[in-house]
Amino acid sequence: MRSPHLSALLAACWTAWILAGCTTTESRAATAQASARITVLYDAFGKDGTMTKDWGYAALVEINGKRILFDTGDDPGILAKNVKAKGVDLTRLDFVVLSHRHSDHVGGLSFLQSVNPKVRIYAPKENFGVFGSDLPGTFYRKDDSLPAEMRYYGGTPPETMKFGTVFPGANIQLIDKTTEVTPGITLIALVSDAPGTKELKELSLAINTPDGVVLVVACAHPGIEAIVAEAAKINPHIHFIAGGFHLVVAQDPAIEKVATTLHDTYKVDFIAPGHCTGEPTFAALRRTFGDHYLYAGLGTTLNLGANPRATSNRRASGVFEEADLRSYRALLARSEDLSDGGLEIRASL
């Protein structure tokens, strides 16, 4: 028969174990939230002399326990150099987002494929798009009076007509509408109506966090206000926006309207614009948001959480373990002739 003292001891141990487990879980959650960050790997402005500035955008998003590469910049050789300079391990990614078909956002994909060929890639679905597409066999008008040799597929097209991609071998999954791809992480799919980019579909990355929505945009061709409005359907509290706003040639009235809308209408907490946002827009947003404007040049790490901050440490802390370094050296050493200029990447980290 168990003694009262033993029962009390066992009960105390059980309580302590439960509390320790809860504390550990809470601690892990707090640590994950505290380590949430965005590292800018490709852009045309910045302070890090070890990285190469170029027109385009790429960022590593580490949030909600996921590692996401958002776009790949314009040039594979430059992406490779910048990734090395920041010590970022692209062999460890949960998935990749290619926001839209423009070369300054997808041009570095061949480097990514050389080091992580099987990684899942989300891209927008467009008819006859560069990422691949499909259409129902009923999409075109038919004329039964024609002889078979004058009819598409002899008059009996496949139920689904599949079209190829300019990225053979890539593990691309097409996104046709706004989709939650994993709990709390949504790809917003909108279509541009602006002159010059009409019908261009673009994906933006929205992460719902305890502090509000963290939104990463590429070029905002559909309009930054439209993208934010869509993100607000997930959570009306927009905590943080990073990326390009496509106001690089916009005039002051249009810029001021966007700045006022983001600050006063959507009450965005923090903003970290880059890429095609435009120099006058940088200035306007800094005036509007004050100390809630974060510098986001090439090489900057944007630490998220309740009070985001920007740091410019040369290497991303804690990204590589020694085993990762060894495997990554080997992968990089095998990646040759990736750019049009024949740059050979024989990296020694």
Summary of the structure (lengths in Angstrom):
residues: 349
radius of gyration: 23.8
end to end distance: 64.3
largest distance: 94.9
contacts: 1109
relative contact order: 0.14
helix: 33%
strand: 24%
